[in-house]
Every structure is written in structure tokens, then in C-alpha cells.
Amino acid sequence: MLNCQKHLFNLSEDVTYLNCATMSPFLQSVERIGIENLKRKTNPQHIESHHFFTDRKILKERFAALIGAPDPDSVSIIPSVSYGIATVTKNIPFNKGDEIIVLEDQFPSNIYAWKQVEQEKEISITTILAPPLSEGRGKLWNERLIEAISNRTKVVAIPQVHWSDGTFFDLKAIRKKLNEFGAYLIIDGTQSIGAIPFSIPDIAPDALICGGYKWMLGAYGLGMAYYSERFYQGSPLEDNWINHKGSEDFTNLASYNPEFKPKATRFDVGESSNFILVPMLAEAIQQIIDWRPERIQDYCRDITADGIKSLRDHGYFIEDPDFRAQHLFGIFCTGKRSMKEIKQILTLENIKVSFRGQSIRISPHLYNTRADIEKLVNCFI
Ligand SMILES: Cc1ncc(COP(=O)(O)O)c(C=O)c1O
């Protein structure tokens, strides 16, 4: 079991920060690398041609290692989840009548692009509704999703962990059913990758799109995506100089080469060499690899178990641990206090969480302790 890692961060002592699902704090090492690289451009002669390639290669290698992707060329550097999803919607050959399956109250960056496809291509979107707040909700939600998959289904576009209440979706089982129909599995991994183990060979998604500033502990403005070989002949949202073959030879850039670099490299965003954000995210991912995501789950389970039991005993609905993440869970105000009352108390106590729909979202990390959770629980009971 890992020990608390708060010493690696610079969080203020007067705050109880339980809100990594909104924005992670920087590791000290990541902040340091960011500042060093920001300053490099004060004297730009220190930025040489090879720097356009070296750090992004390291970042891709580390992200590939984190998600178990065998090949760093199967991953791309993206600025946002919406960008990664737009790449996907542009490159799936839709037919009239196709169905896309999503979940109720999914994050908008994995919804709006599908709605656009719905309008343009005469396909339909099926939303799998969340079951009522009672025992077995997460299990039932998974079952409803799997039952809904049919020969009409072209795409299931969902998160691994629901952003507002932490419900966990069994991607392996979903993939298995999708394989019967050759459908696409598109995952928004923003609320899980970095905190939960993931294996590309086991789950075989067609795309895994991740924002970098939450559980991957990077800066805002940079994320990572994996694309399967179904997309390797695809057309990127933009053509930039670096995703074309031959870009390493600066003297010859104007001998335009129409061929893209292999695999998912073609989907890298323009200016993907980002000299500040790329090495920051690479450093953060290395720390996560060293910690190991399964140990982050174990740690969060350990510090939250007693508190969650107490909240459940006091009548608050929280999903069963087998069907939710350990690092992100929603507390539904079915207990003594209303959401409004709790919000006021949390503000007074300087406890940072977030309010998403009907759920109070709690998202601890390795810098939190059992005492933080006790303090939180006391605001509810
Ligand atoms: C599940 C999920 N996906 C994506 C995002 C961010 O999307 P984008 O990078 O398009 O701003 C968030 C932010 O809260 C999120 O919770």
C-alpha cells in the first residue's frame, strides 16, 4: 500500500482538497519542469530543432505504457477531449439508420459531436438512462447498456467512469457484445486514466480520449488519445507540418510530402511539440506509472471505506464499491441534510468538492488522508 504522497505537492494547509475530478494540483516536479521550460524561450537559441521531436516522443511512450498500448505511434497528442472526439466522428463511415449509444448526463465533450452527426447523417442517438437510486444501480446501468446493443449499433461512446457519480462501466463486457456487430467502442478516459489501470489489449477500444489535467496530473490544454488501426487511414481535423513524413528535415520542409506519418501520429494537433505542456505531462505520467494506478485505487479505497459506510448508514446514497471508481464517487442527498445545507457547511469548512446534477462529487487522490474524509463526513451527519 502506498503512503500519503502529499509531500510531493504544494497544496495549501488550510484547504481540504477533494476535487481532482475538476482539476488536479501540480506535483512539485511538474510545476518545476513547467517553469524551466517556460523560461527557455526567454533565450530561444536554447530551443533546437530536435526539441520539436524529443519530448513528444517521450510523452507518447509514457502514455502508451500507462494504457498498455504496444506502440507509441498508436497515440496522439490532442488539446482537448472535444478535439479527440471530433477526430473520431469525422472518421467513422456512418450509414443512414445507424445508432450511437451514450449514457444519461454524459460530459458534453462526448455528446455534442455525436448530436452533430445525428443531424447530418440521419442516424439516431440512444441514451441509456441511469436507474433509480437504489441498491444495484450501477450493475443495472451496465446491464441496460449491454442489452441495448443490437445490429443497429454503430458506436458506443461512453466514459469508463461516469464523471458525476463515479459509476464504473465494464468495458470488457461491452466490447464483447459490440464485437458481435463490428461496432466501435469510443471511450472518454478523462475521469479514469491515470487513476485506474487500463489495458488496451484487454479492452480493445477503437479510441480512448483523455484530458490531461485531471487524473493524469498535467497542465490544462493538453490531453492524449489512443486510436485503433480502424482509424489509421483516417483524415485528421487539420494538416500540420509535423504529422507529415519528412518533417524532421527542416531544410526540406517546402518539398511538401503528402504522406502522413504512421498510425495515429496523423491525428496530432498542430504545435504538438508544445515545449511547456508536453514535458510537464510526460513527467506527471512517469510519476503515475511509478505509483501504479491499481495502488491509487487501493489507497483511495482504504481512506474512504469507513467514511462511506458511515454516510450510507446515515441514509445517503453512494454506489456499491464494485460498480464505482474508488477515486471518484457521488453522494446523493437522500440523508438528513439537503444539498444546499451541505454546500454551506463545506464552504465554511473550506472543503473543496463539486456539485454535479443531483450528486456531490468527491474525488480524492494520494495527497488526501482518512482525516480529510472524516472531516467531510462530519459535514453530512
Ligand atoms: C468526462 C470528461 N470528459 C472531458 C472533460 C473535458 O473536456 P474538454 O477537454 O473537451 O474540455 C471533462 C471535464 O470535466 C470530463 O469530466
The ligand as a Gaussian input file, in Angstrom:
#p B3LYP/6-31G(d) Opt

LIG

0 1
 C      -15.587000      13.144000     -18.531000
 C      -14.962000      14.412000     -19.021000
 N      -14.567000      14.488000     -20.296000
 C      -13.994000      15.604000     -20.773000
 C      -13.793000      16.714000     -19.978000
 C      -13.127000      17.923000     -20.559000
 O      -13.413000      18.053000     -21.946000
 P      -12.629000      19.070000     -22.875000
 O      -11.196000      18.617000     -22.853000
 O      -13.250000      18.905000     -24.220000
 O      -12.772000      20.428000     -22.310000
 C      -14.208000      16.676000     -18.653000
 C      -14.080000      17.860000     -17.787000
 O      -14.652000      17.954000     -16.721000
 C      -14.805000      15.490000     -18.160000
 O      -15.198000      15.387000     -16.885000

